[in-house]
Amino acid sequence: MLETGARGSLIGVDVGSIHVKAVLVAPGSGVVHVARRDTPTHAVSGGGATHRPDELLGAVESAIAECVDAASVAPGAAPDAAAGGARPAAIGIASMAEAGVPLDACGRPIGEIVAWFDPRPSPQAEWLERRVGAPALFARTGLRPEAKYTLPKLLWLREERPREFARLRRWAGVAELVAHHLTGELATNASLACRTAAFSVAGRRWDAELLSLAGLAPEQMPEVLPLGRPVGGLTAAAAARLGLPAATPVAIAGHDHLAGALGAGVTRPGDVLDSMGSAEATFLVTRTPALADELRRSGFSSGCHAIDGAWYVGGGLQASGALVEWFVNRFLAPPAGAAAGEGPIGAAPGPDRYAAFLALLDRAGPGPAQPLVRPYLRGRTAPDRDPSATLEVEGLLEAHGLPELAAALIDGVAFHVRWMLEELERLTGGRPGRVRVIGGGARNPRWLAAKAALGPGRFEVARTQEAAALGAALVAGVAGGLYGTIASALADAAPAERVPVPPGVRAGYDAAYRERWLPAVLATLR
């Protein structure tokens, strides 16, 4: 519910590893404009990846400025009724986690942002496991010792970039860097802090002992603020660049997945978020932190929800949308230099490849597909973590073709998500209630039907393509005073639609999962 007399639009920013997106939100009406920029990323010789701070910050400011223009707040311009009839009242920021950069004594970035997926800190992660122990680290942070997290990155910087590390006075993740650039203040949300491997999940505070392993102290990390409290206001210089008033509030909404949970209304214990992107992330909201070692051994992680006083247990699949991308590139894309009509059966140019993929699914008919796919193109994270697991097809017959294989791929992902949710229920004792899906895969009707048929619980699709940026905008609304509380802001989360499933289809998928797919996967574990 809006505060009495409150008017204005809001801007939400989602800084991801592929795109930077900013949305203009009219409270009560949802997203009215989307600005999208590519995330500038640079490969490093010998492995690794970085983002240059000036390029990334430039992309963010450009996207925000486009939303400001869309709200028609330029001097002398008439306000845009679709955007709420008033200039943006606040900015909220969500971002990918784990990526970050040191700041010097003047608050300037030192060097480049180390991407979250950069593997170079692997030796430091192995050292961390030897020094602390994987069970002990999980009991404190909810994470395993892996190269992507911040603490191994800090150890790597100290060893491999000693001159840069010597100048470090503060550390900033991506969302924190953006907010600092706009306001001059450094702060974060617990959902981002908990992805550092240096943060107490149960206490929701920095772990001084773990930080000391890298020679740092808690005061060198961003302050962890309650959700909805602004980091600060726009500086005069930032306000001039964006076309907004100085002191416009800026808030951190959190880790992009958890900001997506806010935008989709996934906030109650028992709620599940299924985020279908290139990779797939599945989060079960819990009342208390879940830090049992069996969760670690099964490949799950635990962390802080963006909502204060809530936690989650999560698992994932490294290739979900990426599996579809692999399929269309291998089987539906004409080879370079091919003449018209040449190439694989069903080959289609450019974006038409995805339309061709959907057409294959239509030809395959309702599921479940007969071939079985174990969808581990990039290994398996959870359950039963196995980085060496591979994509496998079983039961492919001479009569089968591309339609059946395409259907089997997405069924395989749906089966895996069902397995994750069953394991989460077993390990946490919390039965999943409603499952809400966001992301690009939600545009695939057959994929949705397979997931809804497998359940468990009520399966719903959030009616927005920009859940993370919308969640960031709702948090901004609290910081800017348009909403009185986070609860009232979440009343404007995206509505959801239940995916209906005919009883016969549900029974068919359940039988295929119980009698064929799960036994085949468990056999490979043995």
C-alpha positions, 0 to 999 in steps of 0.5 A: 500500500502506498503512503498517503499522498505519495506520488512518483515512479521508481527505478530498479537496477539489475546488474547481471553477468550478461546484461545490465537492466534498469526498469521504470516502475509505476507503483500499482501498475508495474514495469512501464519501461525497460532499459537494457545494456550488455555487461562488459566482460573481458577474458583473461589470458590463461583463464579468468574474466573481469569487468572494468569498473568504468565500463560497468558503471557507465552501462548502469548510468546509461540504463538509469538515465534512459529510465529517467528520460522515459519518465519525462523528468527532463527540465520543462518536460511534461510528466509521463502519466504511464510512469506515475505522473512524477519523477523517479523518487528512488533507485534500488540496486540488485546485482550478481553476487561474488564479483567484486573489487578493492577500493583505495583510501579515496574510494576509487576502484583498484584494478578490475572487478574479478568476475564471479565465475573466474576460476583463478582463485581455485588454489586459495579455495583449496587452501581455505578448505585445508585451513578451516575445513569444509564442514566448519566453513559451511556451519558458519557461512552456508557455503563450500570453499569454492573459487567463486566466493569473495574470501578466496578472491581476497586471498588470491589478490593478496598473493597474486596482486600484492601491490593492489592489495596493499592499497585496499582499504574497503571491499565492494561487490558489484551492487555496493560499487554502483551505490558507492559510485552514486552516493559516496557511501558503502553498504550492502544487504545480507543476501549479498554479504552471505555470498562472500564466505566471510559472513555469519549466516546465523548471526547476519554479521561479518565473521572477523576470524574468517576475514582475518585470514585475508588480513582484513577486518569487518569494518573494511567490508560494506555495512549490512543494512536492513532491507529498505534503508537507503545507502545514501542519496545521489551526490550532486555530480551523480544527480547531474549526470542522471537528470535527477535531484541531488539526494534522491535515495539509493537502496541495495535490494540484494543478490539478484536471485533474492531480489527476483524473489521479492519481485515475484513475491517469494518471501514466506517459509515454504515458498520456492523460487525457480529462477530459469536462466542460463543456469537454474537456481532453486531456493526454498525459503526457511524460517531459520538458517539451515546449516546441517552438514548433510546439506553441504555434502549434497551440494546445497548452500544456505544463505540469508534472504533479502528479507530480514529474518528469513533464510533460504536453502538453494540448489542449482543446475549449471546448464538449463537455458544453456542446454537449450542454447547448446541444442539450437547451436548444434542442431538448428543453426546453419554452419558458417558459410552454408547456403540457403537450405543447407545445414542440419535438419530444422536449421534456422537462422538467428533468432528463428532458431528458438522459434524452431525449437518451440516448433520441435516441442509442438511436434513432440506432443505432450510429455513425458518424452520417451528418451531419458536425459540426464541434463548435466552439460556442465556437471551437477551441483545438487543433489549429490554434487559431481562436477564431472557429471555429463549430459547423457541420453538413454533410450534413444530409438531409431524412430526418434528424431529432433522433436523427441530429443528436444522434449527429452532435454527440457523434461530432463531439467524438469525431472532434476528440479523435482529431485532437488525439491524432494531432497530439500524437503527431506533434508530440511523437513520443510515441505515446498508449498507454492513454486514460482518461476521466473526467467527466460524459460518461463516463456516455454509452455511445454517446459512449464507444463512439465514442471507443473506436472512434476510439482510438488505444490502449487506451480505458478509463473510470475507475470514479469520478465524483470523480477529482479529489477522489479524487486529492486524498485520495490525496495527503492519505494520503501527507501524513498517513502512511497511505501511505509514498509517492505510488506506494503511494497511487496503488495505490488510484487508481480502477480502470478498465474497457476499453470494448469495440468491435466490429471493424465499428464501429471500421472504420466510425468510422476510415473516417468520420474519415479520408475525411469528417470530417478532410478537411472540417475541413482544408478549412476551414483552407485 
